[in-house]
Amino acid sequence: MMTDSADVSDNPPPTPPTQTHGHSRESNIALMAFGAIGIVFGDIGTSPLYAFRETFVGPHPLALDDLHVLGVTSLIFWSMTLVVSIQYVGMLMRADNKGQGGSLALVALLSRFIGRSGYGWLVVTLGVFATSLFYGDSMITPAVSVLSAVEGLTVVESSLQPLVMPIALVLLVLLFFLQKRGTELVSKLFAPVMTIYFVVLAVLGLMHIVTSPEVLVALNPWYALQFFLSDRLLAFLALGSVVLAVTGSEALYSDMGHFGRGPLRLSWFGFVMPCLLLNYFGQAAMILSLDAAAASEAIQNPFFMLASEAFRLPLVILATCASFIASQAVITGAFSITHQAIQLGFIPRLSIRHTNETEAGQIYIPVINWALMVAVIVLVIMFQNSSNLASAYGIAVTGAMLIDACLLAVVVMAVWKWKWWLALPVLAVVFIVDGAYFAANFMKVPDGGWFPLLIGGVAFTMLTTWARGRVLMRERMAEASLPMEVFIKSAGSALRVPGTAIFMASNTGGVPSGLLHNIKHNKVLHERVVILTVDIADVPYVPESERCKVSDLGEGFYRLVLHYGFMQETDIPAALQDQKICGGPFDMMSTSFFLSRQTLLSAKNPGMAIWREKLFAWMMRNAASPMDFFRLPTNRVVELGSQVEI
């Protein structure tokens, strides 16, 4: 199997060159690193609002003594180091698919290496399940982030407690209603606001570290180990809350295609990670410096207690803005991963709207947006506060982390081809850490962790049902298909009329059912007949020079394949515009597009369980029209129906 070494190299993804000298390149990397602060790090950046607090006041409270405070702080530091810095930033970012990251991009990469092997199906299944868990995460993140920020009002004035939920709901609904208008204008504020936010995190933490510098001993892993040796069960359960400090790791990997690994590494190691650690250590230092009564009160909301009373309201406003940005990033990620899944054949066609005329990546998917909004509102009403939501948070994140670890193992052995004696100890550490976090969070299932698992299970069922149903439908249609050579000979006597007919076909073999039905009922053929197949490659982008592949079948018949990457928009008229192929250029006013619409029938020996067949049929009925998905001119489309047994 042919491979491209650029897929997994240490070089950043290609970007359009602006200048040739080194100074401009460095400036560009710095600028992209600055932009990444506003887009990529919102999720992990809002974790200090609740992560440290939940470790002590969550479902399994801890005593506020030196053993537990230093132990938890040490766990947070080493979790960031092992999970974010080493596993994601250090290793997984090297496993890019032509510059793109994320579970589906990684699966597409691995499919080129092991797609035909005995365990290729397992890799695809794991990637799809990780994607399914992301949807559960994308519902909980906005709810817990915004609620945590708004709850800071109770630190300013306790009587404002009844207003917390209404304010949070209004902000969340506003967030989802803004999506259809695009985020270009507000996104320009993301990087400056998040930069100010991270600087404030660092300053607040540093102020308390200076007064209690002994907290820095938690950098020593001995304090984390001592926590486990002294209190094994509670230390294990505490991992379920400590992991909240590293939520957002997947976002670093998924958003790599937007910025490149160089800028992301620069912003993480040079700015974001130091600011976060200073804040966590500052929260620990503050708790250690207080007496028992004051510490018990401060731990209820230690993040906002870092600031003096006069600065708490501005801090609440800043934290709310940061949580708003973090939520926006997760929602945008849900749109992006849905677009990838559609292109790769795991989700039916959905209506996709572009919110920016120049940026192809800025998209809006209405059905995903409104489904997320309803789920977030239900979550806020059901769980009432951020502490309860934090109990539901984590299982989806750690599940995705563990799956990424499995995929990383395949990359290390099958793609990078490490020696076993080198790969084994590295992968053992990754699996021990990720496995421990997943096991600890699994204990939270009765307290709310069931929700993201339920969402992930539903999404996984739908994704796999659609993928399997498409395979079965194509097989049945291929069985009834007529070879193109036979059809052309038999149709030689048909009346030819002026113009071009483009028949959409899902595969590159046989005669499309639409063409058979057209000649059966209309008994005519156009002067030029093009059988068009859209092929989605397992790479993010296909160059324009490799877009079209044409085969002249004779007698005015042509087979045309348009190749797209899974990150690209399938705009057929744009691809055909000014193309002198298939016997000449395409004039849309004299071109008709023929689409086939299948009605599913249950076969005597069904290829799937009956309930999955019904689910697949329902998904087909509710899928967006190919006319919209391929951006075909509405007045040039003809649909022909057929029945298919699966």
C-alpha positions as a printed Julia matrix, in Angstrom:
646×3 Matrix{Float64}:
   0.0     0.0     0.0
   1.31    3.41   -0.93
   1.74    5.9     1.87
   2.63    9.55    2.13
   5.27   10.29    4.74
   4.01   13.87    5.02
   0.94   12.55    6.83
   2.85   11.77    9.98
   5.88   13.99    9.78
   6.95   16.65   12.21
   6.41   19.4     9.67
   3.44   21.7    10.15
   0.55   21.51    7.67
   1.14   23.55    4.55
  -0.09   27.12    4.6
  -0.13   29.65    1.81
   3.27   31.37    1.77
   3.3    35.06    2.54
   6.98   35.93    2.87
  10.13   33.97    2.33
  12.36   35.3     5.06
  12.47   33.84    8.57
  11.31   36.92   10.46
   7.91   36.95    8.69
   7.49   33.23    9.26
   8.13   33.65   12.97
   5.7    36.56   13.09
   3.09   34.44   11.34
   3.53   31.59   13.84
   3.25   34.05   16.74
   0.09   35.54   15.24
  -1.47   32.11   14.76
  -0.49   31.15   18.3
  -2.28   34.28   19.53
  -5.39   33.39   17.51
  -5.35   29.83   18.87
  -5.66   31.16   22.43
  -9.13   32.44   21.6
 -10.39   29.45   19.62
  -8.74   26.29   20.93
  -8.11   26.76   24.65
 -11.5    27.98   25.87
 -12.63   24.57   27.16
  -9.5    23.76   29.14
  -9.17   27.44   30.11
 -12.5    27.5    31.96
 -11.69   24.36   33.97
 -10.26   26.37   36.93
 -13.81   27.62   37.51
 -14.84   24.21   38.84
 -12.1    21.53   38.66
 -10.25   22.26   41.93
 -13.52   22.9    43.78
 -15.19   19.68   42.64
 -12.27   17.57   43.81
 -13.0    18.66   47.4
 -16.77   19.27   47.5
 -17.97   16.85   44.82
 -19.61   13.45   45.37
 -16.55   12.27   47.36
 -15.4    15.21   49.57
 -11.81   15.48   50.77
 -10.42   16.97   53.95
  -8.79   20.39   53.53
  -5.4    19.39   54.97
  -1.89   19.47   53.55
  -1.99   15.82   52.44
  -5.09   16.24   50.28
  -4.55   19.8    49.01
  -0.95   19.15   47.95
  -1.86   15.71   46.62
  -4.66   17.08   44.43
  -2.5    19.95   43.19
   0.28   17.53   42.31
  -2.22   15.32   40.46
  -3.44   18.31   38.45
   0.12   19.27   37.5
   1.12   15.77   36.42
  -2.18   15.2    34.64
  -1.56   18.27   32.51
   1.98   17.12   31.89
   1.2    13.5    30.97
  -2.19   13.86   29.24
  -2.09   17.25   27.55
   1.61   17.98   27.1
   2.92   14.49   26.29
  -0.02   12.44   24.98
  -1.8    15.12   22.92
   0.62   17.96   22.23
   3.73   15.8    22.14
   2.55   12.61   20.41
  -0.95   12.74   18.9
  -0.26   16.03   17.13
   2.41   14.19   15.16
  -0.3    11.77   13.94
  -1.98   14.22   11.59
  -3.85   13.47    8.38
  -2.44   16.02    5.93
  -2.44   18.56    8.75
  -5.88   17.68   10.17
  -6.42   16.17   13.62
  -9.3    14.59   15.54
 -10.61   11.04   15.88
 -12.21   10.83   12.43
  -9.17   12.34   10.72
  -6.98    9.83   12.55
  -9.25    6.95   11.51
  -9.09    8.13    7.88
  -5.29    8.18    8.13
  -5.11    4.71    9.66
  -7.53    3.32    7.07
  -4.89    3.93    4.41
  -2.4     1.82    6.36
  -4.52   -0.97    7.85
  -7.89   -0.6     6.1
  -7.76   -4.14    4.68
  -6.25   -5.81    7.71
  -8.17   -8.02   10.12
  -8.56   -5.28   12.73
  -9.25   -2.35   10.4
 -12.96   -2.51   11.3
 -12.09   -2.16   15.0
 -10.14    1.04   14.37
 -13.09    2.53   12.48
 -15.5     1.47   15.25
 -13.34    3.07   17.94
 -13.06    6.31   15.98
 -16.82    6.45   15.42
 -17.47    5.83   19.13
 -15.04    8.61   20.1
 -16.93   10.91   17.74
 -20.21    9.85   19.33
 -18.9    10.67   22.8
 -17.91   14.12   21.55
 -21.58   14.98   21.07
 -22.24   14.25   24.75
 -19.26   16.41   25.67
 -20.45   19.25   23.42
 -23.75   19.32   25.31
 -22.29   19.36   28.82
 -19.44   21.83   28.21
 -21.62   24.91   27.52
 -23.93   24.07   30.42
 -21.24   23.53   33.06
 -19.0    26.39   31.87
 -21.69   29.07   31.73
 -23.34   27.9    34.97
 -20.0    27.92   36.81
 -19.27   31.46   35.66
 -22.72   32.83   36.49
 -22.63   31.15   39.9
 -19.83   33.59   40.72
 -22.62   36.13   41.29
 -23.44   34.34   44.53
 -19.93   35.08   45.77
 -20.55   38.77   45.08
 -24.04   38.74   46.57
 -25.61   35.56   48.0
 -29.16   36.87   47.46
 -28.61   36.57   43.68
 -28.79   32.76   43.87
 -32.36   32.55   42.38
 -31.19   34.49   39.31
 -28.29   32.17   38.45
 -30.26   29.63   36.41
 -32.42   32.17   34.48
 -29.34   34.22   33.57
 -27.44   31.1    32.48
 -30.38   29.92   30.35
 -30.74   33.32   28.67
 -27.02   33.39   27.84
 -27.09   29.84   26.47
 -30.17   30.42   24.31
 -28.58   33.64   23.0
 -25.41   31.7    22.19
 -27.28   29.2    20.0
 -29.38   31.87   18.28
 -26.18   33.69   17.31
 -24.87   30.68   15.39
 -26.95   31.22   12.24
 -25.57   34.75   11.89
 -22.0    33.49   11.96
 -19.3    34.33   14.45
 -16.88   36.32   12.28
 -17.48   39.63   14.06
 -17.5    38.34   17.63
 -14.66   35.87   16.99
 -12.29   38.81   16.46
 -12.68   39.48   20.19
 -12.0    35.86   21.22
  -8.19   36.02   21.31
  -7.93   39.4    23.14
 -10.6    38.42   25.71
  -9.1    34.98   26.36
  -5.59   36.47   26.57
  -6.8    38.91   29.24
  -8.6    36.05   30.97
  -5.47   33.85   31.09
  -3.34   36.77   32.32
  -5.88   37.37   35.11
  -5.73   33.66   35.98
  -1.96   33.86   36.31
  -1.96   37.11   38.31
  -4.61   35.89   40.77
  -2.75   32.64   41.32
   0.64   34.28   41.63
  -0.63   36.69   44.3
  -1.44   33.77   46.59
   1.61   31.68   45.68
   3.84   34.55   46.78
   2.21   34.55   50.23
   2.34   30.72   50.52
   5.26   29.54   48.36
   5.34   26.17   50.14
   2.56   25.05   47.78
   5.19   24.7    45.03
   6.39   21.45   46.62
   3.38   19.88   44.86
   5.48   19.91   41.7
   7.11   16.82   43.23
   5.14   13.7    42.16
   5.8    12.26   45.63
   2.84   14.27   46.98
   0.47   12.68   44.46
   1.9     9.26   45.3
   1.62    9.95   49.03
  -2.06   10.83   48.54
  -2.64    7.38   46.99
  -0.58    5.55   49.62
  -2.46    7.22   52.48
  -6.0     7.17   51.1
  -6.25    4.76   48.17
 -10.01    4.76   47.57
 -10.54    8.51   47.92
  -7.48    9.22   45.78
  -8.84    6.97   43.05
 -12.29    8.61   43.24
 -10.65   12.05   43.22
  -9.3    11.3    39.75
 -12.88   11.66   38.53
 -12.75   15.36   39.41
  -9.04   15.99   38.77
  -9.57   15.04   35.12
 -11.81   18.11   34.77
  -8.57   20.1    34.68
  -7.6    18.5    31.35
 -10.98   18.58   29.58
 -10.44   20.2    26.23
  -7.4    18.08   25.33
  -9.28   16.64   22.36
  -9.93   20.2    21.14
  -6.18   20.77   20.85
  -5.92   17.8    18.53
  -9.16   18.4    16.61
  -8.38   22.06   15.9
  -4.83   21.4    14.77
  -5.82   21.85   11.13
  -6.84   25.46   11.74
  -3.52   26.58   13.21
  -0.87   23.89   12.79
   0.99   22.07   15.52
   3.75   24.69   15.81
   1.51   27.6    16.87
  -0.54   25.34   19.16
   2.57   24.06   20.92
   3.88   27.6    21.28
   0.66   28.93   22.81
   0.26   25.88   25.1
   3.77   25.65   26.53
   4.56   29.35   26.33
   1.36   30.83   27.71
  -1.74   28.74   28.44
  -0.24   25.95   30.56
   1.8    28.3    32.81
  -1.27   30.51   33.4
  -3.48   27.54   34.27
  -0.92   26.02   36.64
  -0.36   29.33   38.4
  -4.1    29.58   39.01
  -4.46   26.02   40.32
  -1.45   26.42   42.59
  -2.86   29.79   43.69
  -6.18   28.18   44.67
  -4.29   25.56   46.66
  -2.09   28.2    48.32
  -5.16   30.21   49.34
  -6.83   27.17   50.96
  -3.64   26.24   52.83
  -3.27   29.79   54.18
  -6.76   29.9    55.7
  -8.02   28.48   58.98
 -10.43   25.53   58.89
 -13.66   27.61   58.94
 -12.51   30.09   56.31
 -11.13   27.29   54.11
 -14.46   25.43   54.27
 -16.23   28.55   53.04
 -13.66   29.43   50.37
 -13.6    25.94   48.84
 -17.25   26.4    47.79
 -16.01   28.71   45.04
 -12.22   29.05   45.32
 -11.74   30.56   41.86
 -13.7    33.73   42.62
 -12.38   33.87   46.2
  -8.9    34.42   44.75
  -9.92   38.01   43.97
 -10.56   40.7    46.54
 -14.18   41.64   47.1
 -13.93   44.77   44.92
 -12.74   42.78   41.9
 -15.11   39.81   42.12
 -17.9    41.26   39.98
 -15.5    42.16   37.1
 -14.02   38.66   37.47
 -17.53   37.15   37.15
 -18.11   39.14   33.96
 -14.73   38.13   32.53
 -15.27   34.46   33.43
 -18.73   34.55   31.83
 -17.23   35.92   28.62
 -14.58   33.18   28.7
 -17.2    30.46   29.25
 -19.23   31.93   26.38
 -16.17   31.66   24.13
 -15.44   28.12   25.34
 -19.01   27.1    24.52
 -18.76   28.69   21.09
 -15.63   26.68   20.34
 -17.34   23.41   21.31
 -20.42   24.18   19.18
 -18.22   25.07   16.21
 -16.37   21.8    16.8
 -19.67   19.9    16.69
 -20.44   21.5    13.32
 -16.98   20.65   12.0
 -16.99   17.02   13.15
 -20.51   16.55   11.77
 -19.34   17.84    8.4
 -16.44   15.37    8.46
 -18.79   12.5     9.39
 -21.17   13.39    6.55
 -18.36   13.42    4.02
 -16.96   10.13    5.31
 -20.39    8.46    5.1
 -21.34    8.1     8.78
 -24.12   10.7     8.9
 -26.83   11.38    6.3
 -26.7    14.6     4.31
 -27.7    17.6     6.41
 -28.4    21.18    5.43
 -25.11   23.09    5.79
 -24.98   26.86    5.56
 -21.82   28.89    5.14
 -21.66   31.91    7.42
 -18.6    33.44    5.75
 -18.13   33.97    2.03
 -14.35   33.67    2.22
 -13.78   31.14    5.04
 -15.0    27.69    3.95
 -14.58   26.29    7.47
 -17.15   28.61    9.04
 -20.35   26.62    8.71
 -23.69   26.36   10.45
 -25.75   23.14   10.63
 -29.27   24.01   11.86
 -30.35   20.54   13.03
 -27.18   20.1    15.12
 -27.46   23.61   16.56
 -31.06   23.24   17.72
 -30.52   19.69   19.01
 -27.59   20.93   21.11
 -29.62   23.88   22.39
 -32.5    21.69   23.54
 -30.09   19.24   25.19
 -28.2    22.03   27.0
 -31.44   23.58   28.3
 -32.62   20.17   29.53
 -29.25   19.61   31.24
 -29.35   22.94   33.09
 -32.93   22.41   34.26
 -32.29   18.78   35.19
 -29.01   19.22   37.11
 -29.7    22.72   38.54
 -26.07   23.69   39.31
 -22.53   23.22   38.04
 -21.56   20.78   40.81
 -24.25   18.34   39.73
 -23.27   18.83   36.1
 -19.62   18.19   36.95
 -20.7    14.72   38.1
 -21.98   14.06   34.6
 -18.9    15.64   33.04
 -15.8    13.59   32.44
 -17.01   10.17   31.35
 -17.29   11.26   27.7
 -13.94   13.09   27.85
 -12.05   10.2    29.43
 -13.74    7.71   27.1
 -12.51    9.7    24.11
  -9.05    9.97   25.71
  -8.86    6.19   26.15
  -9.96    5.61   22.55
  -7.36    8.11   21.35
  -4.79    6.13   23.32
  -5.84    2.96   21.47
  -5.59    4.72   18.12
  -2.22    6.15   19.14
  -1.0     2.61   19.83
  -1.96    1.62   16.28
  -0.17    4.69   14.89
   2.96    3.91   16.9
   3.11    0.28   15.78
   1.61    0.33   12.25
   2.55    3.79   10.94
   5.6     4.98   12.83
   6.81    1.38   13.28
   8.5     1.91   16.65
  10.5    -0.92   18.13
   8.41   -2.83   20.69
  10.9    -2.18   23.49
  10.48    1.57   22.95
   6.72    1.58   22.28
   5.74   -0.68   25.19
   6.81    1.54   28.13
   5.45    4.72   26.48
   2.09    3.17   25.66
   1.92    1.5    29.08
   2.11    4.91   30.81
  -0.53    6.35   28.45
  -2.93    3.45   29.01
  -2.41    3.4    32.79
  -3.14    7.14   33.08
  -6.1     7.21   30.66
  -7.47    3.93   32.0
  -7.33    5.16   35.6
  -9.17    8.36   34.7
 -11.83    6.47   32.76
 -12.33    3.96   35.58
 -12.63    6.75   38.16
 -15.17    8.6    36.02
 -17.12    5.4    35.42
 -17.98    5.51   39.13
 -19.88    8.75   38.37
 -22.36    7.05   36.04
 -25.18    6.88   38.65
 -24.61   10.57   39.54
 -25.17   11.82   35.99
 -22.45   10.18   33.94
 -25.19    8.12   32.3
 -26.26   11.16   30.26
 -23.21   11.53   27.98
 -23.04    7.74   27.69
 -26.69    7.71   26.62
 -26.07   10.44   24.06
 -22.92    8.67   22.85
 -24.8     5.37   22.55
 -27.62    6.93   20.55
 -25.16    8.76   18.27
 -23.05    5.6    17.81
 -26.14    3.57   16.88
 -27.23    6.15   14.32
 -23.75    6.57   12.81
 -23.12    2.84   12.44
 -26.66    2.18   11.2
 -26.28    4.79    8.47
 -22.86    3.5     7.42
 -24.05   -0.14    7.33
 -27.29    0.75    5.56
 -25.43    2.64    2.82
 -23.18   -0.37    2.23
 -26.18   -2.74    1.98
 -28.09   -0.39   -0.31
 -25.13   -0.02   -2.67
 -24.66   -3.79   -2.75
 -28.34   -4.38   -3.65
 -28.25   -1.67   -6.32
 -25.02   -3.09   -7.75
 -26.64   -6.55   -7.98
 -29.46   -5.15  -10.13
 -27.18   -2.88  -12.13
 -26.55   -3.32  -15.84
 -23.0    -3.04  -17.24
 -22.49    0.32  -18.91
 -21.14   -1.2   -22.13
 -24.27   -3.33  -22.57
 -26.56   -0.37  -21.88
 -24.81    1.89  -24.42
 -25.17   -0.74  -27.15
 -28.83   -1.41  -26.36
 -29.67    2.31  -26.16
 -28.16    3.13  -29.53
 -31.58    3.43  -31.19
 -33.01    5.82  -28.57
 -34.0     9.31  -29.64
 -31.26   11.86  -28.74
 -32.33   15.36  -27.7
 -30.16   18.51  -27.36
 -28.46   19.32  -24.06
 -26.54   17.58  -21.29
 -27.92   15.13  -18.74
 -25.91   14.47  -15.59
 -26.96   11.35  -13.68
 -25.72   11.19  -10.11
 -24.33    7.76   -9.15
 -23.1     6.54   -5.78
 -20.49    4.23   -7.31
 -18.35    4.1   -10.42
 -19.68    0.83  -11.81
 -22.85   -0.04  -13.75
 -25.77    2.08  -14.9
 -27.42    4.45  -12.39
 -31.03    3.54  -11.63
 -32.06    7.07  -12.62
 -30.72    6.56  -16.15
 -32.54    3.24  -16.49
 -35.82    4.77  -15.29
 -35.4     7.8   -17.55
 -35.05    5.79  -20.75
 -37.77    3.37  -19.62
 -40.36    6.09  -19.04
 -39.22    9.0   -21.24
 -37.65    6.9   -24.02
 -35.1     9.62  -24.89
 -31.45   10.37  -24.21
 -29.61   13.7   -24.23
 -26.82   14.35  -26.72
 -24.32   14.24  -23.87
 -24.87   11.88  -20.93
 -22.54   12.18  -17.93
 -22.51    9.63  -15.1
 -21.24   11.66  -12.14
 -19.86   10.19   -8.93
 -18.62   12.27   -6.0
 -15.74   10.51   -4.25
 -14.74   11.63   -0.75
 -11.09   10.79   -0.14
  -9.61    9.88    3.24
  -7.5    13.05    3.19
  -8.77   16.51    4.27
  -8.16   18.3     0.97
  -7.82   17.28   -2.67
  -6.04   19.81   -4.94
  -8.01   21.41   -7.77
  -5.65   19.79  -10.26
  -6.8    16.35   -9.08
 -10.5    17.19   -8.82
 -11.82   15.64  -12.07
 -11.28   12.22  -13.58
 -13.06   11.57  -16.89
 -13.64    8.38  -18.89
 -15.05    8.59  -22.44
 -17.45    5.66  -22.84
 -18.34    6.48  -26.46
 -21.65    7.39  -28.11
 -21.81   10.63  -26.14
 -21.55    8.87  -22.75
 -18.96    9.92  -20.16
 -18.14    8.83  -16.64
 -16.95   11.7   -14.42
 -15.59   11.33  -10.9
 -15.15   14.44   -8.74
 -12.67   13.94   -5.9
 -13.02   15.93   -2.66
 -11.35   15.79    0.74
 -13.48   15.19    3.82
 -13.0    18.83    4.9
 -14.1    20.28    1.56
 -17.5    21.42    0.34
 -19.03   19.4    -2.49
 -20.11   22.2    -4.83
 -20.7    20.48   -8.16
 -21.6    23.53  -10.31
 -18.44   25.29   -9.08
 -16.36   22.21   -9.97
 -17.84   22.02  -13.48
 -17.66   25.73  -14.21
 -15.23   26.56  -17.04
 -14.23   22.89  -17.28
 -13.75   21.74  -20.88
 -14.27   18.07  -20.2
 -16.73   15.39  -21.31
 -16.81   16.78  -24.84
 -16.89   20.49  -24.02
 -17.74   23.06  -21.33
 -20.87   22.81  -19.18
 -23.65   25.35  -19.65
 -25.91   25.11  -16.6
 -28.88   26.47  -18.58
 -28.77   23.49  -20.93
 -27.78   20.9   -18.32
 -30.23   18.74  -16.36
 -29.3    16.87  -13.19
 -31.08   13.56  -12.6
 -31.22   12.29   -9.01
 -32.41    8.91   -7.76
 -34.58    8.73   -4.65
 -34.78    5.27   -3.13
 -37.67    3.83   -1.12
 -36.53    1.03    1.16
 -38.36   -2.28    1.39
 -37.73   -5.02    3.97
 -36.13   -8.07    2.4
 -36.92  -11.69    3.32
 -33.39  -12.0     4.66
 -32.61   -8.51    5.96
 -29.0    -7.38    6.18
 -29.72   -5.56    9.46
 -32.12   -6.0    12.36
 -35.62   -4.8    11.47
 -35.44   -1.9    13.93
 -32.17   -0.74   12.37
 -33.71   -0.97    8.9
 -36.57    1.25   10.08
 -34.09    3.66   11.63
 -32.08    3.77    8.4
 -35.25    4.39    6.38
 -36.23    7.24    8.74
 -32.76    8.78    8.41
 -33.01    8.56    4.6
 -36.39   10.3     4.59
 -35.06   13.12    6.76
 -31.72   13.57    5.0
 -31.16   16.82    3.15
 -31.86   16.69   -0.55
 -28.82   15.99   -2.75
 -29.87   19.14   -4.61
 -29.03   21.24   -1.54
 -26.03   19.21   -0.45
 -24.33   19.34   -3.86
 -25.55   22.93   -4.42
 -27.29   22.06   -7.68
 -29.39   24.71   -9.45
 -32.96   24.18   -8.25
 -34.56   24.66  -11.66
 -32.31   22.1   -13.36
 -33.0    19.03  -11.17
 -35.2    16.0   -11.91
 -35.8    13.32   -9.27
 -36.65    9.72  -10.2
 -37.81    7.21   -7.59
 -36.96    3.55   -7.17
 -37.43    0.79   -4.61
 -34.58   -1.1    -2.96
 -34.64   -4.12   -0.65
 -31.97   -4.31    2.07
